[in-house]
Amino acid sequence: MIFGRVRGVAISTLKYPDLAGCRLLVVQPLNSKLEPVGSLQVAVDVVEAGEGDLCVMARSREAALALPDVKFVPVDLALVGLVDELQVRPDGEFDFTLKAGTARYS
């Protein structure tokens, strides 16, 4: 999983049928120091994140598996958790606590 910060909403009036009703967000991927890495990306929102939220994301097949009602769809990135608390230890490693979400996995 990777960290990301929500930067906005992507509006799509036409998308894969099984993605109907799924919200798409624009997310900035972050490294372990919470610094921006790479370009903005679009992710499916599974936890009802909002702009500015620090989130945890899943990539590849795991992203598609995160969707609550659909078993497999063409999704490459999904927001699967909102970070409620982040503690960075002196050695640079960190622990994070996720907010309770609305998905059945939270």
N, C-alpha and C positions, 0 to 999 in steps of 0.2 A: 504494500500500500504506500501511497505517497501523500504528502500534504499539499493543500492548495487553498487559495483564497478566492472567494466568489467576487467577481468584478462586475457582473451584469447578467442580463437575461437575453437569450437568443430566441427570437420569435420565428417559428416555422409553421407556415400554413399547410404545407404538404410534406408528409413524412411517411415512413414505413407504417403500414396499417397497425401493427402491434404496438407501435409507439404512441398511438393516439392517447391523449390525456397526460402524457409524460412531459414534464417541464424540462427545458434545456437551459443550462446556465453557462455563462462564459467564466472560465476559471483560469487563474494564474498558478501553474505548478510552482512549488517551493522546495528548496533543499532542506537539509536537516537543521540549518541555521535560520530557516524561514525566509531565505532570500529568494527572489524570483529566479526561476530557471526556465529558459526557453520562451516560446511564444504562448500567447493565450490559446486555450483550447475549449472545446464545447463538451460538456458532460451532462449526462442524464441525472436529474435530481431524484434521489430515492428518499431523502430525509427532510425535505422541505427547508432547504437552506435559504439564507437571505444574503443580500449584497454585503460584503465585508466579513462574512463568517469564515473562520478557519475550519477547514474540513479535511477529512481523510477520504482518499479516492482509491478505487480499484480499477485496474486496467485489463485489457484483453478479455478473455472468456469469463473471468471472474466478474467483470463489469456487467456483462450480459446476464449472469446468474443473479445479480443483485436486484433485478427488477422483480417486484413482488408478485405480479399476476401473469407474467410471461416467462416461459422456460428458456427460450433462446431467440434473441433478436440481434441484428447487426449493430451492436453498441460496443465502443472501444474504451469508454471512460465513464465511470459512474461515481457520484458522490454517495458514499455509504455511511458517513458519520460526521457529526459536528463535534469539534473539540471544545470541551467545556473547561478543561484545565490542562495546562502544559507546564511540566517541571523539567528544566534542563539541569543536569547534574554537572559538577565541576569537570568531569572527564569528557564533556561534550555530548554524552548520551542523554536521552530524554525519556520521560514517561508522559503519557497523555491519558486523559479521561474523556470519554465521549458522552455527549448529552443523550438523553433518551429521545429517540425519534419516533416517527409514526410508522415506520416499516415493521413488519412482523419479526425481523431479526434483531430489533433493538431491545 
